[in-house]
Amino acid sequence: MTFCAEKHIQESVSQNEKMDILEAKVAAMSQGYAPLVHRFTPGMYIREIFMPAGSIVTSRRHLTTHPFVISQGSVEVICESGAKQTLDAPYSGITHAGTRRALNVLEDTIWTTFHVTDKTDPVEIENEITECTNPLLPEGFQQAYLGKETDLLLK
C-alpha cells in the first residue's frame, strides 16, 4: 500500500473524527489566501494551489485516483489513518480514490493535481472528483484553509 492509501481500520475511525473536528475548526476561522490556477488541455483538468507557509489545509475525500506534483515547498501530510509524512519539492505522487488529507504547510508550497475529464467548470469538476464527508460542515463546503493563526494539527 502507498502512503494515504491504507485500508480503513477500526483505529482510523477516531482519527477520521479528529480530522472532521480539525476541518470544522479551520473552516470556522478567518480564511487566508490560497490562490488557485485552473488549466485545461483536451481531456484534462490541471489544478494548482499556492499555500503559504504556516497554513493548515484540509481536502475533501478524493473520488478518483490521480497524480499530483509538489513543485515548490514542503508540507507535512496527515492522513485519516494518522500517518504523517513530510513531502519536499520536487515531489510527485499518486492520490488514491477514497483518501483525504490535512496539510501542515511548512514552506510556501505549490501543489498541482491532474484529472481526466472533458468538463471545463472547476466547481463542477471538484464535485465530480471529490466529496465532503464531514458531518460537521455545511452542505456545499469545498475546502478548509487557514493562515498562520492556528496550532490545531492532529496529535
Backbone hydrogen bonds, N-H to C=O, Kabsch-Sander energy under -0.5 kcal/mol:
donor,donor_aa,acceptor,acceptor_aa,energy
5,A,2,T,-2.0
12,S,9,I,-1.4
13,V,9,I,-0.6
13,V,10,Q,-1.2
14,S,10,Q,-0.6
15,Q,11,E,-1.3
16,N,12,S,-3.1
17,E,13,V,-2.2
18,K,14,S,-1.9
19,M,15,Q,-2.3
20,D,16,N,-2.3
21,I,17,E,-2.3
22,L,18,K,-2.8
23,E,19,M,-2.8
24,A,20,D,-2.4
25,K,21,I,-2.5
26,V,22,L,-2.7
27,A,23,E,-2.7
28,A,24,A,-1.5
29,M,25,K,-0.6
29,M,26,V,-1.1
34,A,32,G,-0.6
37,V,48,E,-2.7
39,R,37,V,-0.5
39,R,46,I,-2.6
41,T,44,M,-2.2
44,M,41,T,-2.7
45,Y,115,H,-3.0
46,I,39,R,-3.0
47,R,113,T,-2.3
48,E,37,V,-2.6
48,E,46,I,-0.5
49,I,111,W,-2.5
50,F,35,P,-2.2
51,M,49,I,-0.5
51,M,109,T,-3.0
54,G,105,V,-3.3
55,S,52,P,-1.5
56,I,146,L,-1.9
57,V,103,L,-2.1
58,T,144,A,-2.3
59,S,101,R,-2.6
61,R,131,E,-2.4
62,H,99,T,-3.0
63,L,129,I,-3.5
64,T,129,I,-0.8
66,H,64,T,-0.5
66,H,95,T,-2.1
68,F,93,G,-2.4
69,V,112,T,-2.6
70,I,91,Y,-3.2
71,S,69,V,-0.7
71,S,110,I,-1.7
72,Q,110,I,-1.0
74,S,107,E,-0.6
75,V,87,L,-2.3
76,E,104,N,-2.8
77,V,75,V,-0.6
77,V,85,Q,-3.3
78,I,102,A,-2.9
79,C,83,A,-2.4
80,E,100,R,-0.8
82,G,79,C,-2.1
85,Q,77,V,-1.8
87,L,75,V,-2.9
87,L,85,Q,-0.5
89,A,73,G,-2.9
91,Y,70,I,-1.9
93,G,68,F,-2.4
95,T,66,H,-3.3
96,H,94,I,-0.5
98,G,62,H,-4.0
99,T,96,H,-1.7
102,A,78,I,-2.2
103,L,57,V,-3.5
104,N,76,E,-2.6
105,V,55,S,-2.7
105,V,103,L,-0.7
106,L,74,S,-1.7
106,L,104,N,-0.8
107,E,74,S,-1.9
109,T,51,M,-2.8
110,I,72,Q,-1.8
111,W,49,I,-2.2
111,W,109,T,-0.5
112,T,69,V,-3.0
113,T,47,R,-2.7
114,F,67,P,-1.8
115,H,45,Y,-2.9
117,T,43,G,-1.5
117,T,115,H,-0.6
125,I,121,D,-2.6
126,E,122,P,-2.7
127,N,123,V,-2.1
128,E,124,E,-1.0
128,E,125,I,-0.7
129,I,125,I,-2.3
130,T,126,E,-1.7
131,E,61,R,-2.1
133,T,131,E,-0.7
137,L,134,N,-1.5
141,F,138,P,-1.7
146,L,56,I,-2.0
147,G,30,S,-0.5
